[in-house]
């Protein structure tokens, strides 16, 4: 057992304030493609009944007009969060006509990337900027990559816990500075051990061959059905080099050893010109091509498996929000859509993430330099492509070791932590769920990716057909039953209000778009 982790857990087990951990707040962001009944990508506009994608608090779009994104507010109850997420899905399903929502991270059959329409946010300057940012993503990486769906898990530890935890560690100083430093401590360990999340929760071992769109790949894919390709031991092709990649980013130094260091690295990324993107240009043939020619157009373009976050104010940049007010919560981004859930994630996954993230906080977390961070990324890629291979080895410090043995050690630490969580929450769910995930460690066919491959191989079914069948099943489930948290009237009011807010923003614009962009990118002190 990790010695420091064991020591801190023992202190927590006797702490009178330990129950404050039940104030953990969680939020979900789930992406899903709108599909026609035959599985082809929808070419319809975002339904007006769902409100404005620019201003709606829970229903928007990501890269594409057809790529829905559902957002729950942060709550301290897993059951409430899932009820909210389910209700959002219900309302969407009931306003999509005969369309349905894709159930997998990897898209089904897409003829060509031009079939993927960029998301539209109206005529305001901020709306046009959001669409132009997506035009830049298309020109830089292609639209196929941007049609991938994922789930983001937002996680924050309650203020009361932080205040007492600071005293427990015998540290003094500004509480917010302590909180920011501890979230980065957590993030460093998450990057060390994120391969375990991908092993358990990766759910995209196969995909439609159309996703490659004629591109060559170093992977030795096997073929299934009419047009499905897969890797026998893969866990998450979404997280592979076929997914979100940016070769120019590899030279950047975005590390997590301190908040100032992280902000500095990200600032460098959004201000460093890229020869590759300069060749695209900003303006061509009378049309904008991207926001700028830097390695990253804006902070959101930086791909990471986890991010420190702070709620931003109107017109505020994410790095400035972090610099002014510190880290408020973390966003876990290495999650595939769970195809066996109508809403893309389950309570069992969320409880495991609670345990895993608190383990990352309590365990020793030395600084990670760029070279060490590269090792963690290499481990992740190995599990992405071969995670269910029994003999897979990962690099732990200067040595290689079996992934299975390393995971066993982590589960051994998680076991007493699960018992502590159950005591605080007055439940047995954490230990029960941990046991089920441990069985998936012992038998890779019980992982999400293992279940997907078993279903595809046993039925000799194409990935696209699997996606369409699940989408149809979940549509029927969502069309029936009552709302659990919201009401139909509340959703209609949110939609109407969001449309009015978009009109207000558009009417309030006073400067031309070109001037708006110039002002946005003027260097401002945080």
ABEGO torsion letter per residue (X at the ends): XBAAAAAAAAAAAABAAAAAAAABBBBBBBBBBBBBAAGBBBABBBBAAAEBAAABAABBBBABAABBBBBBBBBABAAAAAAAAAAAAAAAAAAAEABBBBABABBBBBABAAABBBBBAEABAAAAAAAAAAAAAAAAAEAAAAABBBBBBBBBBBAAAAAAAAAAAGBBEBAAAAAAAAAAAAAAAAAAAAAAAAAAABABABBBAAAAGGBBBABBBBBBEAABBBBAABABAAABAABBBBAAAAABBBBAABAAAAAAAAAAAAABBBAAAAAAEABBGGBBABABABABABAAABBBABBBBBBBBBGBBAAAAAAAAEBABBBBAABBBBAABAAGBBAAAAAAAAAAAAAAAABBBBBBBAAAAAAAAAAAAAAAAAAABAABBBBBEABBBBAAAAAAAAAAAAAAAAAAAAAAAGBAAAAAAAAAAAAAAABAAABAAAAAAAAAAAAGBBAAAAAAAAAAAAAAAAABEBBAABBAAAAAAAAAAAAAAAAAAAAABABBAAAAAAAAABBBBX
